[in-house]
Amino acid sequence: MANSAHSVEYVSTERRASPRYPLDADLEFRVLTPGQESWIHMGRTVNMSRSGLLFDTEEEALDSGSPVELWIDWPARPPELERWLRIWGWVVRQRDRSVAIAIRQYSFEQQRKRTH
């Protein structure tokens, strides 16, 4: 009896549409609330994909769906060149101190522009 070849198909349990990449960088963010002053908060990135970002912060109770603006001190650059990744998106969820953001738009900028 001849041996028959069997193919093994890899089945991923990953539900994300995009792979996540570790990223360890400082960030600043603010919740964009129309008609209210926005305060700058601090955080630290955990990982990032093309459509989302996970970061840690000491801020509590960020509401799901809240629009946010983030500034990441981008590590991939020559040391003498300041470079920031600016992201607009919204809070997907917060668990303890970890916040997940859905990215709507982003840009790289030479200088961090403080608005408040």
Secondary structure, 3 states (H helix, E strand, C coil): CCCCCCCCCCCCCCCCCCCCEECCCEEEEEECCCCCCCCCEEEEEEEECCCEEEEEECCCCCCCCCEEEEEEECCCCCCCCCCEEEEEEEEEEEECCEEEEEEEEEEEECCCCCCC
